[in-house]
Amino acid sequence: MRILLAEDEHKLALWLVKALQQSGFNVDWVDHGSLAERALDEHDYDVLVLDLGLPGRSGHEVLQRLRARDHRLPVLILTARDSLSERVNSLNEGADDFLAKPFALAELEARLTALVRRARGIEHPRLACGPLAFDTVTRQFVLDREALVLSPREQSLLRCLLQRSGEPLSRQQIIDRVFSDEDAVLPTAVDVLVHRVRKRLEHSGVRIATYRGLGYVLEEDAAPDA
């Protein structure tokens, strides 16, 4: 999952970036409203964590302009302004969820995962494609009821494909979500990683398909090998 964090409280933001990355999320951080809008224009994110008190352009303005363009990215408001009117105004402006400071990291992670599930029309806490499932509580992949042992990089790739199962992800989208901790990544690194995960999914009833010009798609294999 790729997250844009728009937060001007540097100490909190640095802690959040580190904590979320340790939990397997990829996080880009900006501390200014205009920088948030630029990042949203230039990159593809799964969810926006937005502070209302941003300098330059407030979180309210960022949210209003985002929804005015019919951009349906899930947005979680993260703010110290924990009043009923603030919550109502934020939700009416198009926010999907609201979490007041201070907060527990586990709750933030659970809310982010739920937002992405709902955005894709999935309400069950287990993301699944055929016999493959990822339990968001245990953070474990299961294939045909057996735990699937993966390296951290393999798990990150499979998780982002599972979150978008049935939809193609380009090499660049995969690089942004799986290799964001590295400055320069060749597209061939994606191909090598996909090949490794494909081998782990052989004869399972689920596969990673290649769609020329579009990217990679996780989908059920209608006729797995015996």
Backbone bond lengths (Angstrom), bond angles and torsions (degrees), N, CA, C in turn:
res aa  C-N    CA-C-N  psi(-1)  N-CA   C-N-CA  omega(-1)  CA-C   N-CA-C  phi
1 M - - - 1.460 - - 1.526 109.17 -
2 R 1.335 116.85 130.96 1.462 120.51 178.86 1.530 109.57 -105.47
3 I 1.331 115.58 124.79 1.463 122.05 -173.87 1.520 110.08 -116.07
4 L 1.328 116.04 138.88 1.462 120.34 166.88 1.523 107.16 -102.86
5 L 1.331 116.09 120.63 1.460 122.50 177.28 1.520 108.29 -103.83
6 A 1.324 117.21 115.86 1.469 122.70 177.36 1.521 107.29 -108.69
7 E 1.330 116.28 98.91 1.461 122.93 -172.63 1.525 108.80 -148.93
8 D 1.362 116.99 126.87 1.462 119.64 -177.23 1.527 113.38 -96.61
9 E 1.324 117.62 -2.70 1.457 120.82 174.96 1.531 107.62 -85.43
10 H 1.325 117.01 98.08 1.458 121.61 -167.39 1.527 113.53 -61.01
11 K 1.308 117.64 -42.13 1.465 120.19 -178.34 1.523 110.46 -61.55
12 L 1.320 116.50 -45.04 1.463 120.97 178.63 1.524 110.39 -64.96
13 A 1.329 116.66 -44.31 1.460 120.57 -176.86 1.527 111.53 -62.59
14 L 1.324 116.95 -44.25 1.462 120.01 -179.55 1.527 111.14 -63.03
15 W 1.323 116.01 -40.15 1.473 119.96 176.82 1.525 111.09 -64.02
16 L 1.329 116.41 -43.37 1.459 120.68 -179.21 1.521 111.85 -64.11
17 V 1.318 116.60 -44.91 1.463 120.44 179.98 1.522 109.92 -57.37
18 K 1.327 116.19 -49.29 1.467 120.63 -178.92 1.523 111.80 -63.19
19 A 1.327 116.70 -45.29 1.465 120.97 -177.21 1.524 111.59 -66.22
20 L 1.325 117.05 -43.24 1.465 120.21 -179.31 1.527 111.38 -68.90
21 Q 1.316 116.79 -37.23 1.461 119.54 177.04 1.517 111.26 -64.20
22 Q 1.317 117.35 -37.80 1.460 120.44 177.46 1.525 111.68 -65.64
23 S 1.319 116.55 -22.89 1.465 121.19 178.22 1.523 112.32 -91.76
24 G 1.326 117.07 5.43 1.458 120.74 175.25 1.514 115.59 96.65
25 F 1.337 117.71 5.65 1.460 120.82 176.82 1.529 109.60 -89.89
26 N 1.323 116.63 149.48 1.456 121.67 171.94 1.526 108.09 -102.93
27 V 1.333 116.43 126.72 1.467 120.77 -170.04 1.525 111.03 -126.67
28 D 1.322 116.45 127.69 1.460 122.47 167.33 1.527 107.17 -104.30
29 W 1.327 117.18 137.48 1.461 120.84 -176.89 1.526 110.87 -120.49
30 V 1.334 115.67 133.44 1.472 122.56 171.93 1.519 107.48 -130.81
31 D 1.347 116.33 153.67 1.466 120.29 -176.19 1.524 112.63 -121.72
32 H 1.344 116.56 20.97 1.463 120.82 -176.55 1.525 108.38 -147.06
33 G 1.332 116.97 142.51 1.456 120.63 -177.72 1.519 113.72 -59.57
34 S 1.325 117.19 -41.52 1.463 120.17 179.89 1.526 111.21 -66.56
35 L 1.336 116.62 -36.70 1.461 119.98 177.85 1.531 110.81 -66.90
36 A 1.323 116.07 -33.78 1.462 119.59 176.72 1.516 110.76 -63.58
37 E 1.319 116.69 -44.91 1.465 119.91 179.80 1.524 111.17 -64.62
38 R 1.334 116.65 -38.99 1.455 119.38 178.99 1.527 110.92 -64.33
39 A 1.339 115.96 -43.58 1.463 119.74 179.12 1.529 111.33 -61.97
40 L 1.318 117.04 -39.97 1.464 120.80 179.19 1.518 111.59 -65.95
41 D 1.319 116.71 -32.75 1.469 120.60 178.29 1.523 111.76 -73.55
42 E 1.333 116.35 -32.57 1.465 120.28 -170.86 1.526 114.18 -96.70
43 H 1.343 117.44 -18.40 1.466 119.14 -173.96 1.526 111.10 -131.95
44 D 1.312 114.10 164.78 1.461 122.56 -179.43 1.521 109.16 -106.07
45 Y 1.336 116.77 116.34 1.460 121.27 -177.85 1.526 110.65 -117.39
46 D 1.330 115.23 158.30 1.462 121.00 175.76 1.517 111.99 -92.04
47 V 1.344 116.87 -26.51 1.465 120.44 -178.74 1.531 109.05 -160.77
48 L 1.321 116.07 150.10 1.465 122.95 176.55 1.520 109.06 -114.20
49 V 1.343 116.29 126.09 1.470 122.26 172.28 1.521 105.60 -102.23
50 L 1.316 116.60 115.51 1.465 121.48 -165.98 1.527 112.18 -123.64
51 D 1.325 115.39 122.69 1.462 121.22 172.74 1.533 108.23 -84.95
52 L 1.321 117.09 140.29 1.463 119.86 -178.00 1.521 112.60 -76.70
53 G 1.334 117.76 -29.18 1.461 120.93 -173.12 1.516 113.91 -93.31
54 L 1.318 117.85 42.43 1.461 120.91 -179.84 1.524 110.87 -73.31
55 P 1.325 118.13 146.38 1.469 120.48 174.33 1.531 110.69 -75.99
56 G 1.328 114.72 159.92 1.462 120.15 176.57 1.508 113.01 80.04
57 R 1.307 116.20 -63.70 1.460 122.04 176.19 1.517 106.74 -138.72
58 S 1.322 116.45 121.26 1.455 120.14 -173.30 1.519 111.46 -66.70
59 G 1.345 115.04 163.34 1.448 119.59 175.99 1.512 112.14 -59.94
60 H 1.333 116.80 -35.48 1.471 119.80 176.47 1.531 110.44 -59.40
61 E 1.326 117.06 -44.78 1.461 120.43 -179.28 1.525 111.52 -66.07
62 V 1.334 116.23 -41.87 1.465 119.67 178.36 1.524 110.13 -59.76
63 L 1.334 116.58 -45.02 1.461 121.35 -179.33 1.524 111.30 -65.12
64 Q 1.330 117.31 -45.74 1.457 120.93 -179.02 1.528 111.52 -61.21
65 R 1.333 116.35 -43.60 1.458 119.92 -179.01 1.531 111.27 -69.32
66 L 1.326 116.11 -34.08 1.461 120.84 177.47 1.525 110.34 -63.04
67 R 1.322 116.54 -47.40 1.469 120.25 -178.52 1.533 111.86 -73.41
68 A 1.333 117.44 -28.21 1.467 120.23 177.35 1.527 111.02 -63.67
69 R 1.346 116.29 -27.45 1.465 120.86 177.83 1.527 110.79 -89.03
70 D 1.327 116.99 7.38 1.471 123.10 -178.19 1.522 111.63 60.25
71 H 1.324 115.61 32.39 1.464 121.03 175.32 1.527 107.23 -82.62
72 R 1.316 117.10 118.98 1.465 121.51 -171.65 1.526 114.03 -99.65
73 L 1.301 116.54 22.12 1.458 121.59 176.88 1.529 110.14 -57.19
74 P 1.339 119.04 131.77 1.469 119.79 175.77 1.530 111.19 -61.03
75 V 1.328 116.21 136.79 1.468 121.41 -177.31 1.527 109.15 -127.63
76 L 1.332 114.98 125.77 1.458 121.36 174.08 1.519 108.20 -110.95
77 I 1.328 116.25 121.35 1.463 121.55 178.13 1.517 109.18 -82.33
78 L 1.330 115.27 128.19 1.459 121.90 179.24 1.526 107.25 -122.60
79 T 1.335 117.18 109.62 1.465 119.13 -172.13 1.521 112.31 -154.95
80 A 1.323 115.44 159.77 1.461 121.53 175.23 1.520 111.58 -85.42
81 R 1.320 117.12 -8.67 1.467 121.04 -177.95 1.524 109.50 -83.60
82 D 1.312 116.31 82.13 1.466 121.20 -172.59 1.529 111.18 -98.06
83 S 1.322 116.82 61.25 1.462 120.72 176.57 1.525 109.07 -111.52
84 L 1.329 115.64 158.13 1.461 120.32 179.88 1.525 110.86 -61.19
85 S 1.321 117.07 -43.65 1.468 119.57 -178.45 1.527 111.13 -64.09
86 E 1.344 116.64 -36.59 1.462 120.11 178.69 1.518 110.54 -64.88
87 R 1.324 116.32 -43.22 1.462 119.93 178.51 1.521 111.20 -63.28
88 V 1.320 116.03 -47.13 1.469 120.12 -178.87 1.520 110.63 -61.61
89 N 1.329 117.38 -45.62 1.467 120.49 -179.88 1.528 111.15 -61.71
90 S 1.328 116.55 -42.87 1.463 120.26 -179.07 1.523 111.36 -64.11
91 L 1.319 116.30 -43.64 1.463 119.93 179.23 1.525 111.04 -66.41
92 N 1.312 117.15 -39.59 1.464 120.29 178.02 1.524 112.17 -66.34
93 E 1.326 116.70 -28.90 1.461 120.65 178.46 1.519 112.44 -78.03
94 G 1.338 116.56 -10.33 1.460 119.17 176.26 1.507 115.78 119.61
95 A 1.345 118.25 5.70 1.463 119.79 176.09 1.525 109.41 -67.94
96 D 1.332 115.34 150.64 1.461 120.60 -179.87 1.519 112.62 -98.83
97 D 1.323 116.74 -23.57 1.459 120.27 -179.76 1.516 108.48 -158.02
98 F 1.341 116.14 166.36 1.455 122.09 -172.95 1.516 107.75 -144.67
99 L 1.341 117.14 126.01 1.459 121.19 178.67 1.521 108.88 -132.04
100 A 1.328 115.28 122.10 1.459 120.16 -176.25 1.525 111.11 -87.10
101 K 1.326 115.65 145.46 1.464 121.63 173.26 1.536 108.68 -82.53
102 P 1.328 118.98 144.23 1.470 127.04 -6.48 1.523 110.90 -75.83
103 F 1.317 116.87 160.85 1.457 121.47 -175.73 1.520 108.91 -143.96
104 A 1.327 115.81 164.57 1.461 121.83 175.95 1.521 108.92 -92.28
105 L 1.327 116.73 136.06 1.461 120.81 -179.43 1.523 111.59 -57.94
106 A 1.324 117.25 -40.53 1.470 120.71 -179.26 1.517 111.50 -59.84
107 E 1.348 116.40 -37.71 1.461 119.28 179.07 1.526 110.69 -69.00
108 L 1.326 117.30 -40.75 1.460 120.16 177.99 1.521 110.27 -60.87
109 E 1.327 117.53 -46.87 1.461 120.81 -179.63 1.525 110.82 -60.89
110 A 1.332 117.23 -41.83 1.463 120.59 -179.69 1.525 111.02 -65.49
111 R 1.324 116.85 -39.84 1.462 120.30 179.74 1.533 110.85 -67.83
112 L 1.330 117.86 -39.10 1.463 120.76 178.45 1.522 110.72 -63.00
113 T 1.318 116.07 -45.68 1.465 119.69 179.00 1.517 111.06 -62.70
114 A 1.332 117.50 -40.95 1.462 121.14 179.35 1.518 111.38 -64.82
115 L 1.330 117.38 -38.56 1.464 120.56 178.59 1.519 111.40 -61.54
116 V 1.322 116.80 -44.42 1.464 120.16 -179.78 1.524 110.35 -67.14
117 R 1.341 117.50 -39.54 1.468 120.08 176.67 1.514 110.82 -59.55
118 R 1.327 117.17 -47.42 1.461 120.54 -177.41 1.528 111.09 -65.94
119 A 1.336 116.31 -36.11 1.461 119.79 179.14 1.515 111.04 -62.59
120 R 1.341 116.20 -28.28 1.459 120.58 179.23 1.522 111.60 -98.17
121 G 1.340 117.26 6.66 1.456 119.80 178.55 1.509 114.07 76.69
122 I 1.346 117.67 24.63 1.457 122.11 -178.82 1.519 108.46 -115.77
123 E 1.325 116.99 118.53 1.460 120.75 -178.72 1.529 112.68 -101.47
124 H 1.334 117.31 -20.72 1.466 119.40 -176.69 1.522 109.71 -72.28
125 P 1.344 117.92 141.35 1.465 119.62 -177.78 1.522 114.54 -68.96
126 R 1.333 118.27 -7.99 1.452 120.08 176.47 1.526 108.51 -106.20
127 L 1.314 117.17 119.09 1.450 121.75 173.19 1.515 107.41 -76.43
128 A 1.335 117.48 134.60 1.453 119.20 -173.67 1.520 111.80 -146.95
129 C 1.326 114.26 153.22 1.462 123.00 171.86 1.518 106.19 -145.07
130 G 1.338 116.93 105.96 1.448 120.17 -176.11 1.519 110.91 58.81
131 P 1.333 118.25 -129.46 1.477 120.90 -178.35 1.522 113.74 -80.85
132 L 1.335 117.42 -2.11 1.465 120.95 -178.73 1.519 109.80 -98.37
133 A 1.333 116.51 132.86 1.460 120.46 179.41 1.523 109.86 -141.54
134 F 1.318 114.77 150.88 1.467 121.09 173.26 1.512 108.16 -122.09
135 D 1.317 115.62 120.70 1.456 120.99 179.92 1.522 108.20 -89.48
136 T 1.333 116.98 116.90 1.460 120.90 -175.98 1.526 112.88 -72.91
137 V 1.322 117.15 -13.10 1.462 120.28 177.67 1.529 110.34 -84.38
138 T 1.340 116.22 -50.21 1.463 120.53 -179.46 1.527 112.12 -85.86
139 R 1.342 117.26 -12.69 1.473 122.76 -177.15 1.528 111.06 56.22
140 Q 1.325 115.06 45.75 1.456 120.35 -176.94 1.524 110.20 -131.84
141 F 1.332 115.95 138.73 1.458 121.38 172.60 1.523 108.83 -84.91
142 V 1.328 114.37 141.23 1.458 121.17 176.93 1.523 107.86 -128.77
143 L 1.324 116.47 131.10 1.458 122.34 178.90 1.515 108.25 -123.96
144 D 1.337 115.44 115.26 1.469 120.23 -175.78 1.528 111.18 52.55
145 R 1.329 115.61 45.26 1.468 124.18 175.44 1.521 113.32 69.81
146 E 1.328 117.45 8.11 1.448 120.86 176.93 1.524 109.16 -113.35
147 A 1.332 116.54 139.29 1.462 120.29 178.71 1.529 110.01 -61.72
148 L 1.316 115.90 135.14 1.458 122.17 179.34 1.526 107.78 -102.22
149 V 1.316 116.15 113.57 1.468 121.16 -177.22 1.528 108.89 -85.95
150 L 1.334 115.73 121.70 1.454 122.25 -177.31 1.521 110.07 -133.65
151 S 1.323 116.33 154.27 1.461 120.36 171.36 1.527 108.16 -71.40
152 P 1.327 119.10 161.55 1.470 120.42 178.58 1.528 112.68 -55.34
153 R 1.324 117.85 -40.24 1.465 120.57 -179.97 1.522 111.35 -68.65
154 E 1.335 116.70 -40.76 1.461 120.50 177.96 1.526 110.42 -64.41
155 Q 1.323 116.30 -40.93 1.465 119.69 179.12 1.522 110.64 -64.87
156 S 1.316 117.37 -39.68 1.462 120.63 179.58 1.528 110.65 -63.45
157 L 1.330 117.16 -42.68 1.464 120.38 178.28 1.515 110.76 -63.11
158 L 1.324 116.84 -48.98 1.456 120.00 -176.08 1.524 111.23 -65.78
159 R 1.309 116.33 -34.24 1.471 119.54 179.35 1.528 111.12 -66.89
160 C 1.336 117.52 -42.44 1.464 118.54 -179.04 1.526 110.80 -70.67
161 L 1.347 117.89 -33.20 1.464 119.93 175.23 1.525 111.07 -68.78
162 L 1.335 116.32 -37.84 1.461 120.18 -179.81 1.520 111.03 -67.70
163 Q 1.323 117.18 -38.09 1.461 120.49 178.38 1.522 111.68 -63.47
164 R 1.334 117.06 -26.12 1.460 122.43 178.69 1.527 111.32 -115.81
165 S 1.325 118.25 29.12 1.462 120.89 -175.30 1.531 110.17 -54.96
166 G 1.329 114.41 135.74 1.458 120.65 -176.95 1.509 113.71 87.78
167 E 1.336 117.61 -8.72 1.459 122.27 179.13 1.530 108.97 -118.53
168 P 1.335 117.80 137.65 1.468 119.09 -179.16 1.522 112.21 -73.79
169 L 1.336 114.65 140.67 1.457 121.98 171.96 1.528 107.68 -115.11
170 S 1.319 117.02 126.19 1.451 120.91 179.87 1.525 110.49 -72.98
171 R 1.324 116.60 166.53 1.455 120.01 176.65 1.525 110.88 -58.18
172 Q 1.347 116.52 -41.05 1.455 118.88 -178.87 1.517 111.65 -65.85
173 Q 1.326 118.24 -39.14 1.459 120.67 177.16 1.526 110.80 -62.76
174 I 1.321 116.62 -38.67 1.462 120.28 178.13 1.520 110.56 -67.91
175 I 1.329 117.05 -42.27 1.467 120.40 177.23 1.524 110.17 -58.30
176 D 1.333 116.66 -44.04 1.467 121.05 -178.41 1.523 112.01 -62.40
177 R 1.333 116.79 -33.58 1.457 120.44 -175.24 1.525 113.55 -93.52
178 V 1.316 117.16 -30.65 1.462 120.82 -172.30 1.524 112.81 -105.28
179 F 1.329 116.91 -30.52 1.462 120.79 -175.20 1.527 112.22 -116.01
180 S 1.322 118.31 24.25 1.459 120.31 -172.52 1.521 112.98 -66.30
181 D 1.336 117.75 -14.00 1.459 120.56 179.52 1.521 112.38 -85.31
182 E 1.324 117.62 1.39 1.451 121.53 -179.43 1.525 109.53 -118.18
183 D 1.333 116.55 142.84 1.460 121.43 -174.95 1.516 112.62 -71.54
184 A 1.332 117.83 -44.97 1.460 121.33 -175.48 1.524 109.17 -132.65
185 V 1.333 115.69 121.43 1.461 120.82 -179.12 1.521 108.08 -128.55
186 L 1.315 116.99 127.24 1.454 121.20 177.48 1.527 109.85 -78.09
187 P 1.341 117.54 144.83 1.468 119.87 177.59 1.522 112.96 -55.19
188 T 1.339 117.48 -28.86 1.464 119.85 179.66 1.523 112.04 -63.48
189 A 1.348 117.60 -25.73 1.462 120.02 177.62 1.523 110.65 -63.99
190 V 1.331 116.65 -35.10 1.461 121.09 176.23 1.520 109.83 -65.34
191 D 1.327 116.24 -44.95 1.464 120.13 -179.08 1.527 111.57 -60.51
192 V 1.328 116.63 -41.96 1.460 120.92 179.52 1.531 110.46 -63.79
193 L 1.325 116.50 -43.79 1.463 120.72 -179.95 1.524 110.89 -64.97
194 V 1.321 116.78 -43.45 1.471 120.36 177.84 1.524 110.54 -60.59
195 H 1.323 116.62 -40.69 1.469 120.19 179.71 1.529 110.30 -60.90
196 R 1.331 117.11 -42.74 1.466 120.38 -179.52 1.526 111.27 -62.39
197 V 1.336 116.24 -43.85 1.468 119.18 -178.78 1.518 110.65 -70.40
198 R 1.324 116.93 -35.88 1.472 119.40 176.11 1.525 110.99 -56.95
199 K 1.322 116.28 -41.99 1.461 119.99 -179.91 1.526 110.98 -60.88
200 R 1.324 116.60 -36.37 1.464 120.64 -179.18 1.531 111.73 -72.51
201 L 1.332 116.23 -21.71 1.469 120.30 -178.27 1.525 113.01 -99.04
202 E 1.332 118.01 3.81 1.460 121.10 -177.01 1.529 111.74 -57.35
203 H 1.343 115.44 138.08 1.470 122.94 175.69 1.526 112.71 59.77
204 S 1.325 117.98 28.00 1.470 120.36 -174.49 1.521 114.09 -105.73
205 G 1.329 117.16 -15.20 1.457 119.49 -175.67 1.509 113.57 96.64
206 V 1.323 116.90 0.05 1.463 121.72 174.30 1.528 106.87 -138.16
207 R 1.324 117.13 146.13 1.456 119.86 -175.25 1.517 110.47 -147.07
208 I 1.329 115.57 164.08 1.457 122.43 171.34 1.518 107.01 -103.20
209 A 1.323 116.48 111.45 1.459 121.69 -179.22 1.523 110.20 -95.57
210 T 1.324 115.49 151.65 1.458 121.77 176.77 1.529 108.86 -105.89
211 Y 1.328 116.69 125.96 1.462 122.34 175.90 1.522 107.30 -111.89
212 R 1.308 115.17 110.39 1.457 120.44 -173.84 1.530 111.16 -56.46
213 G 1.320 114.96 128.41 1.453 120.70 179.16 1.516 114.23 84.26
214 L 1.338 117.65 -9.67 1.466 121.35 -178.09 1.519 112.26 -115.99
215 G 1.333 116.92 -45.01 1.452 119.50 179.26 1.510 112.38 134.58
216 Y 1.316 116.05 -150.60 1.454 123.46 -175.53 1.525 110.42 -107.09
217 V 1.350 115.51 143.30 1.463 121.76 -178.40 1.526 109.06 -133.58
218 L 1.324 115.81 131.89 1.459 120.37 171.13 1.518 108.17 -87.59
219 E 1.334 116.62 126.37 1.468 119.99 -177.14 1.517 110.24 -150.92
220 E 1.317 114.80 160.83 1.453 119.42 175.81 1.517 109.53 -70.60
221 D 1.323 115.53 142.44 1.454 122.57 176.57 1.519 106.70 -95.28
222 A 1.339 115.89 110.74 1.461 119.88 -173.48 1.522 112.33 -64.17
223 A 1.339 116.20 -26.72 1.454 118.85 -177.32 1.511 110.58 -136.91
224 P 1.360 118.23 70.99 1.461 119.99 179.94 1.516 111.03 -62.89
225 D 1.333 114.52 152.16 1.461 119.36 178.96 1.516 109.98 -65.91
226 A 1.303 115.81 146.46 1.463 120.46 178.88 1.523 109.88 -73.95
